[in-house]
Amino acid sequence: MYEGFLPTTKKEMDELGIKQFDFIYITGDAYVDHPSFGAAIVTRLIEAMGYTVGVISQPDWHTDRDFKRFGAPKYAFLVTSGNIDSMVAHYTAAKRKRSDDAYTAGGQAGKRPDRAVIVYCQKIREYFGDIAIAIGGLEASLRRFAHYDYWDDAVRPSILVDSGADLLMYGMGEHQIQELCPRLANGENIRDIHDIRGTCYLTEPVNTPLGAAQCPSFEQVRDSKPEYAKAVKIQYDWQDEVYGKTIIQRHGKMMFVQNPPAYSLTTEELDYVYSLPYTRQYHPSYEALGGVPGIEEVRFSITHNRGCFGYCNFCSIALHQGRRVTCRSEESVLAEAERITKMPDFKGYIHDVGGPTADFRHPSCDKQLSKGLCMGKKCLAPKPCPALKVDHTEYLAMLRKLRKIKGIKRVFIRSGIRYDYLIEDKDDEFMKELIMHHVSGQLKVAPEHCSAVVLDKMGKPHIEAYKRFQKRFYEITKGMGKEQYLVPYLMSSHPGSTLNEAIELALFLRDNKIRPEQVQDFYPTPGTISTAMFYTELDPYTMEKVYVPKTPKEKAMQRALLQYFRPQNREIVLEALKKAGRRDLIGTSPNCLVQDDKKPAPNQKNAHSRNDRNRGKNNANSHQRGRNATQKKKTIGGRKG
């Protein structure tokens, strides 16, 4: 194996005596050799199998210089947009161009094209002709079927069609790449490799495999929203590694075929993947540009699990990584922590020990190991399944051992606790140690909303679960004499949310004295169930109509209502309340959200001023605590809140 980074220049290629790389890996991210980056895992696996691989990061697509840097690979080009979809990297939920890019050196925007996978593949075809191309990563994975594209406001065909690639690897990719590489090296033509789980290909309809679940065609889902909704349900229903079927979707004269999902990596396989010789650094060529911001949140973090049975409708994990939870061994996690302590700039703080959901360490029940996860059902929503197994014992034991490693001062958990899972644990031991040892002033949790109507469309539990958790969190915190706070993630304008539901959430925030500094507008990213609702205004699982806030004005109203207390939001909140017929919330009483346009009576003004001063004092203290906690995180190298 190479010492240090994999070769990225012709000079490094020559120094290693390599005449032609077996594989050339092209990524839309800057090159970061850390296991939180899919590019690092895939390239290290290829190297570990004994093949040579060159890395081309963020090639300039305006010329052939970068694409031709190494010449043609012996077996295939491997293409990814990077850790996230290139359109999400470039644009906000309001479709405004972002001014920075966390996965680029110096945070510079514009170093990858829109729809990077398509552009890179088209350039490879232009420069190298009929060479083998396989695509993977999040952009390829979530756009594998015909999909609604928020930025075009239209349904696009499978990215395999648009890119002209030969094979698409969806999901995490390790099993696929470990099977594909030796088969290509043994002389198989990539266009004949149609039997690898976790891959997709195009074929003539006459070659369509038997027994597949068929989606409505690209043309049907493009022209009919009900057909689009039906297709999404089929795609999710059969996305299980135990009972999952081959899924097909006609695209013009060709048939798109998705093989069943790859099997989840076993504990032994995960341990191996994370034992590979990552440098855990961005490439040194980026040093002069200020490094790559995206690594700062994960450099001293440890991933201990994969998969998430939480299965929120707005999340892409179910379609990409899968719902089955698998985990690394305790020994593997502790060994990685030991390696981190030897890093020269480690200050003693492990930033996270988590994954998609930090406190998931096992499948949600025993049945899914042999029967798969229940089709069309969720383990935690709207209420926990009676078969749910809640057990933090193993995770807690691992955290205790991590805290005892020489050189580690604190171990934080920042990748997300499922409060609805945690509150079902009849033993408070984990929650107490979480609060005592693993929270840095603030614990981020994600109730997302309070309205049952909206939460049902999100696939989230009802707000009563959050209230139970909130009550217990503050009871334990107070009992320990600590000053720590919950920071709830909230989402505005999700399908199902009318102005009335947004007002309901504003009142919940008022009553619970929550003043969020940040809220997230719903972002219709490729492939999710919520995005299907946004586009079709139908629930794919019931085919019932769903209200969808789509106009910029209504989205702005819903967002402003969650921050009704901000002076700059007063006018738009007033407009929203009047439109919703909620003038009872306009005025000077403590129950009102905003004042009206009329001046209050003198006695009301004085009382209101006193209330304002008191609230202002409390908020100032709260915000100062938040700033202090944030500053502390920055000091220890933690994540920004």
Summary of the structure (lengths in Angstrom):
residues: 641
radius of gyration: 25.5
end to end distance: 38.2
largest distance: 87.8
contacts: 2161
relative contact order: 0.08
helix: 40%
strand: 14%
